[in-house]
Amino acid sequence: MNTLRNNTVLVTGGTGFVAVHVIFKLLQEGYVVRTTLRSLSRKEELIAALRSAGINDFDRLSFIEADLLKDENWDDAVDGADYVLHLASPFPGKEPKDENELIVPARDGALRVLKAARNAGVKRVVLTSSFAAIGYSVHEKGHVFTEEDWTDASAAIPAYIKSKTVAEKAAWEFVNTEGNGLEFVVINPVGIFGPVLGNILSASVDVVIKGIIEGTTTISPDLTLGVVDVRDVAGIHILAMTNAAASGQRFLAAADGVMSFYDVAQLIRKERPERASKIADINKTDDSFYIELSNNKAKTLLHWNPRSKEEAILASVDSLIQN
C-alpha cells in the first residue's frame, strides 16, 4: 500500500504537455491533485485530455487560477499541499524581441511558487527545469553531459535557454538561503516526445514530428536532440517527489542516445512507412553534432528506466495520427 496516497499534490500549469501526463499518473496512483491554470477557461481542455486517457472520476482533482507573474492565489494554491510539482514555465513560439519576456516569468514564477510552498510548510518541491540549463556551454569534443554541467547564462544563447538556466539557479539559491528546510529536487528533461493526450502537444512534437511528417521540415539542422518519453518524464517527477534520496539533487531525464532530425525522419520511414509520404529528402547531420549525455544518476538513484528514444518518437507519430 502506498502510504503517500491521499496526499495532496499541487501541479502548476495543468494544461502543459508534461503536466497533463503527471496529473493523469497522480490520479491513477490515488493522489489528491490540485492544479493551477492561468485561466480557468482552459479547465475543460484539461478534463477532455484526461478523459481521452481513461480518467472518468474527477473527484480528486481541483483547479485554481494563478499566474506566474502575479502574487494572487498562490497561497491558496499551496495551502494544505504536501508536495508541489512546479511544471509551469513560458515556452516561446519564436525568439522574443526582449529576452526578459521569458526570463522574468520563469525566474519570478519559480520564486513565487517556492516562497508560497515554504510559507505553507510544503514537504518538497520538484521543479521542472530543462537540459537547456545543462548543455549550452563550451566543452571539449567527447564531453559527456551530466547533472554537474551548467549552461553559461552570460553566453550569447537564445532567450528560452537562458530563462531556464537563470530560473533554476535562482531557485537553488533561494532554497539554499531562505528555504527553511524545504526539500527541493530539479528535473532536467531533454526533448519531450511520446503520446499526445487530447490536443495538448509539446514543442518538440509540434516542431520535430509534425514538421517532418507534414513535409514542412526540409533540412536537418546542425544539432542533435536528446529524446525522452513524456510518460517517463511524468514518472521521474513522481519518483523525485517520493524518494528520500532525491532531495537536493538534479536529474537529467533522457533516454539513451541522441537523434538528429534526419534520424527521426529515417525512423518514421522505416517503422511507419504509411505516414512517410510527405517526408522531405532531409540531409544527413554531420557526426560532429552528435552529443553525449548520461542518464546514469536517475537510473541508479531513482531506479528510473526510460523507454527507448525510438519508442518515444513512434508514440508521438501514432498519437498524432489518432488525434
Summary of the structure (lengths in Angstrom):
residues: 323
radius of gyration: 19.1
end to end distance: 35.7
largest distance: 57.2
contacts: 1096
relative contact order: 0.13
helix: 43%
strand: 16%
